[in-house]
Amino acid sequence: MKVSRVMLVFGFLAACLALADASKVRYDNFKVFKIQTANAKQRQVIEGLAENVKGFNLWHSDDKEVHIMVNPEKLIYLQNVTRSYQLPFQVMVSNVQSLIDNEQPTKSTDDLSFGWTSYYPLSAIEAFLDDILAKYPEVTSHVDIGTSFEGRKIRGIKISYKTGNPGIFIESNIHAREWITSATATWYINQLLTSTDADVRNLAENYDWYIVPVLNVDGFVYTHETDRMWRKTRQPVEGSSCIGADPNRNSDSHWMESGGASADPCSETYAGTHPFSEPEIKAIADYVASIKERINIYLAFHSYSQVLLSPYGHTTEQADNHDDLMAVAKAYSDAVKALPYNTEYTYGTSATAMYYTTGSTRDWVYNEQGIRISYTIEFRDTGRFGFILPAIQILPHCEDTLAGILALVEKAKELKYLELKYTI
């Protein structure tokens, strides 16, 4: 799909590329280890390294294993800890910088089309949205979510072919480094508008779609310009030299309960000074609350781990429609597994399938806004590349996601979750 404004954007980016690369944080010889844990205490020991010791960064944790990125200066420290607790471990990524260097394909400066064989910066994604709005004015409209701390617009798009449709909301790139999420969101927008497949046309035309490709705009720009591994927002914290909060721990739903977030401003899961302290999260909460009667399903795109996480994150207790949530998640998993890529997704509640999370958008829309089908979908992969999924995997992953969403929506409809909640 050729986009004229994107061509201009990329002409400028090509000219600035060498200067930008010179100022970026590098991760030469940083390694990612998979450490097997047999119980909660062992898991907490490794998670505690990321929380309390500089030079460690948590990538993934569940009831069987923890993935942790390690500064080369801390390798002996890690070896001593794993030896003390007799924890088996293996290297998953031998050099994080090598993954970063090879994430994008070799691209000539005259190939200036927007597509899904590379990852693109915010300016190009915004140009893509502008082109879509101009090309399909009868069925698309701009969604102004709000403004970030650094003054950037948080943009979304609504796709609606007719009145009286139930609604589905997709939130993407709340965590800055999870680039596969916005790539998937933009591809999905394009599919809803251009696909001639009968099932996709049914999906596009019989539901209203609200899609925000990049929610954490400041953090996303920072990952492209300075630090590929940045996760949080970019708002300074009073009294601390550390920057930003975890935007997916900042919603006003069981905020800071059950150890599901951190009070340390330097932590990757810092919950902020108070619920909705981050303007990006306050903005999306206000927007969702204003249209909650029009939303039946809420999907939060994340990476990585290949798992669907349903409420709750603050407790291991099950939601009252837990069986339905698992049935819908199973439909997604089965549909993806059936494709030639053979991608396996697991599913469960956040607190049991992965870890305690409080203040997530997923739980906030479920608990506080009455949106009964709500998931975090953790995309590819399971750790070989982690957050740095090569661009060559974008299209196969997008095909997985479309198959999964088709099945998810069909199952939710069968279970009566897509009845209109508003009057026409």
N, C-alpha and C positions, 0 to 999 in steps of 0.2 A: 504494500500500500504506500504510494508516494505522498509525501506531505511536504508542501512547499516551505512552511515555516520551519519545519524540522531541518530542512536543508541549510537554511541560514544559521540555525543554531549550531549545527555540526561544523559548518565552515569556521565559525568562531572558536568552537571547542578544539578543533584540530590545531589552530594557531597557538592556543594556550597550553597544549598538552604537556610539552616538555617542562614548562615553568611549574605547572601544577604537580607533576610527578616529583619534582625536586623537593617539595615541601611536605610530602606525605610521610606519615608514620610508617615505619617498616617493621616487619616481623621475621627478620632473617633468623633461621635456625630455631624459632619457636616451634615446639612440638605439641601435638595433642595426644594424650594418653587415654585409653579406655581402661578403667580400673573396676574390677569386679568386686561387688560388695555383697555380703551375706545377710546383713541386717541393717536396721536403721542407724545404729551407732556408727558402724563403719562408713556408711553413706554420709553421715553428718560430719565425720572427720574430714573427708575429702571436700565436701561442700564448704567446710570451715576454712580450708586453705584459700579458696577463691574469695571468701568473705573477709578474711582477716590478714592475709599475707600478700604483700605486693609481689607481682610477678606470676600470679595464677589467675586464670579466667575460666569460669564455669561455662561449658558449652551445652551439656545435657546431663540430666540425672533422672533415674527411675529406680524401681525397687531391685534391679539386678546389677546396674552398672552406672558409673559416672564418667563423663568425658570432660577432661580439663586441659586447657591450653597452658603451657608452661614456658616461661622465659628460660633461655638456656642457662642463665646464672642460677636458676633454682632447681636444676635437675638433681643434684645430690640431695637437696632438701626433700624433694619428692621421694627419692629412692629410700631415704631413711624412714620416712613416714610409712610408706607401703611395706617396708621390711618389718617395722615395729608391729604393724597390725596384720602382717602376713596376707597382704592383699595382692592377688594376681593382677598383672597389668600388661598391656601391650601398646606399642606405638601405633596410632591410627594415622596421624599426619606427621611426617618427618620434618617438614619445613613449611610452615604456614605461608611464608612470603612466596614460596614457589607456587602454591595454589593461587594466591592473589595475582601473581604475574601471569598465570596461564588461564585465569578465569574467563577473560574476554578473548574472542577469536582475533586472529590477525586481520585487520580491516584497513583497506585503502581509504585515503582521505576523500576520494571521489565517490565512495559508496555512502550516500547521504540519505538513504531511505530509512524510515522507522519500521522496525519489524521485530521479530522475536528470535533472532540468532545472536543478539548482543544485549547487554544491560545498558540502560540509558539513564542520564541524569534527570533531575527534576524539570529543568527547562524543556527538554525534549518531550517528556511525558505531558507537560502542560500544552506544548504545541500540538501533540497528538489529540488531546482533548478538544482543543480549539478547532482542529480540522474535523473531528467527528461532529461537533456541534454545528459547524457550518454545512456539513454534507448531509446531515439528517435532522434538519430543524423541526420536522413534523413530529418526530418521536423521541427526541432527546432534549434535555434542558440542563442548564448549569446548576449545580448545587453548591452554594457558598456555605461551607461548614463554619468558617471563622478565620481567625488570624493567629499565627504562631507567636511565640515569645520574640523571635527575631524579626517579626513583621511580615512573614510570608503568608500568602493566602493558602488555606487548606481547601482544595478543590475536589469536587465530586461530580458525578453525572447521574441523571435519572433517565432511564429508558422506559417509555410507556407507550404502548401501541393503542390502548383504548382505556376508557374509564371503567371503573368497577373491578379492577384487578387486585388480588392480594399482593403484598409486597415482600421483597427479599432484599436484605441489606448486606453488603459486603464491605468489610473494613480491612485495609491492607497496609502493610509497612508501618505498623505501630512501633515495631522495633526496627531501628534504622538499618542495621546490617543485613536484614533478611530480604535481599534484593529479589529473590525469586517470587516474592509475594506480589510486588507491583508489576513485574513482568507478566505474571499470570493474570492479574486483574485487567491490564490493558488488552491482553490477548482475548480475554473473555468478553470484554466490551465489544471488540471487533467481531467476535463470533456471533454475539446476539444480534448484530446489525447486518452481517453479511452472509452468514451461513445459509445454505439452501437445504440442509438436512431437515427432514420433517420434524424430528424430535426436538431439534434446537429451535426451529421456528415456533413450535408449541411453547417451549420454555420462554422464548423471547416475548411472544405476543400475548400470553395469558397471565403474565406476572409483571408487576412493576419492579424494576431493578434500581436500587440506589447503590452506587459503587464509588468508594473513595480509594483511589489507587495508592496514594501516599498520605497517611495521616500525620506521621512524625516528620514533617517536611524539613525542619531545621536539622534534625539528626541525620536524615537521609542525605541532604546536601553535604554534611560534614563527612559522611562515609565516602562520598565521591571525591571530595576535595582534600581531605586531611587524614582520616583514620578509618580504613575499611572495616574495622571491627567494632566501631562505636555502636552502642545499643540504645542509649537513653535519649532524653530530650536535651536541650542545650540551655536551659534556664539556670543561671547561677543560684547557689544555695547560700543564703546569708549565714555568715560565720564559718564557712567551709571553703577550702580551695577547690573542692570537687564540684563538677558541673553536672546538672541534669538529674532527672528522676526516671525511674522505670515507668513509662506511661501505662503499662498494663498492670500496675499495682496502685493506680492513683484514683480509681473510681470509688464512689461512695457506696460500696457494698462490702460489709464485713472488713472494712479497711484496717489493716495492721493486726488482724486476729490470727491466731493459730500458727504463728511463725511463718505466715505466708508471704511476708515481705520484710524489708529491713528498714530500721530507723537510721542507719549509717549513710550519710550523703555520698560516701565513696563506694558504696555497694552497688552492684549491677541491678539489684532488686530494691533499691531505695524507693520508698512509697511516696516521697514528697513530704512537705511540711504539714499538709492536711489534705483531705479528699478534694480532688479537682484543683489542686494547686497549680497544675500544669495547664496552660491556656488551651492547648490542643485537646486535652481530655475534657475540659469544661465545655469547649465548643461542640465536640461531637455528642456529648451528653445532652446539651441543650437542644441540638438539632434532632436527635433521636427521640427525645421526650416530646418534641413538638409534633412528631408524626407517628408516634408509637401505635396508634390505632390502625395505621396503614402497613405495619410491618408484622409479618407472620414468622419469618425466619431471619436469624442473624448469624452470619458466618464471619469469623475473624481469621484471616489468613496469616499464618506464621511459618517459620521453619526453625529447626528441622526435627525429624524423628518418625515421620509417617504414622501419625496417630490422630484420631479424632477425640477431643476432650470435651465432655459435657459438664454442666454444673453437677456437683459443687466443687469449688476449690478450697473452701474454708473448713470443710468437714468431710469425713468419710461417710456420713449419712447419705442416703439416696434421696434424690428428688422424687416428688410424688408421681411424676410421669417418667420415671427412670427407665422402665421397660420399653416405653415408646422411644425414648431417646436412644437406647441401645439398638432397637430395631432399625431406626433411621440410619444410625451410624453403620450398622452392619450392611445395609443396602449400599451405602457409599463404598465400603471396603470390598464387598463382593464384586461390584461393578468394575472397580479399578483392577482388581486381581484378574478379572477375566480378559483384560486386554493383553496384547502380545508382550508388553513390557513386564508383565508378571509382578507388578509392584504390590507389596503387601502393606496394608494399613491395619493397625490394631485400633482399639477404641475402648473407652471407659471414662469414668469421671476423672476430673483433673487431679483430685486429691489421692485417688487410688492408682490411676494409670501412670501418673508422672510424679507430681509433688504438690504440696499445699501452695495455692496461689490465692491471695486476697486482693480485692480491689481491681479485678479484671473487668474488662468491658463485657466479656461473655456472661459473667455472673451478674453484673449490674443490670444488663437488659433483661435477664431472666428473673432476677429477684425483685427489681424495682420497677420495671416497665412492662412486665407481664408478657414478654415475648418467649413463648414456651418451647420453641425449637432454637437452640443457641449452642454453637460449637466454636471452639478453637480448632482449626485444622492445621496441624503441623505437617508441612510439605516434605518433599525429598530433602536429604536422603536419610540414612541411618548412621552416618558418621564418617564415611570415607572422605567426603568433601565438606560436610557440615554446612555452615553458613555460606561457604564459598563454592556453591554449586556451579560447575562449568556451564557457560552459556549454551553449549551444544545440547544440554539436557532441558532447556527451556521448553521447546516444542513437545517432546515426549511427555514431560511433566504436565503441560497444559492439556494434552489429550487425556491424561489420567484424570485431571481435575474436572474436565467437562463430563466425562463418563460418570464420575462420582456424584457431581451435582445433579445430573439428570436423574440418577437413581434415588438420591436423597430427597429431591423434591417430589418424585412420584410416590415414595413411601410416606412422606409427610402428608401428602394429599390423601392417600388411602386411609391414613389414621385421623383424618378430619382436622388437620392443623392449618389447612389453607382455606378455610371458610373466611368470608369477609368479616372483619371486625368493625367495620364502619358502614354507615348508610349512604347510599348514593343520592 
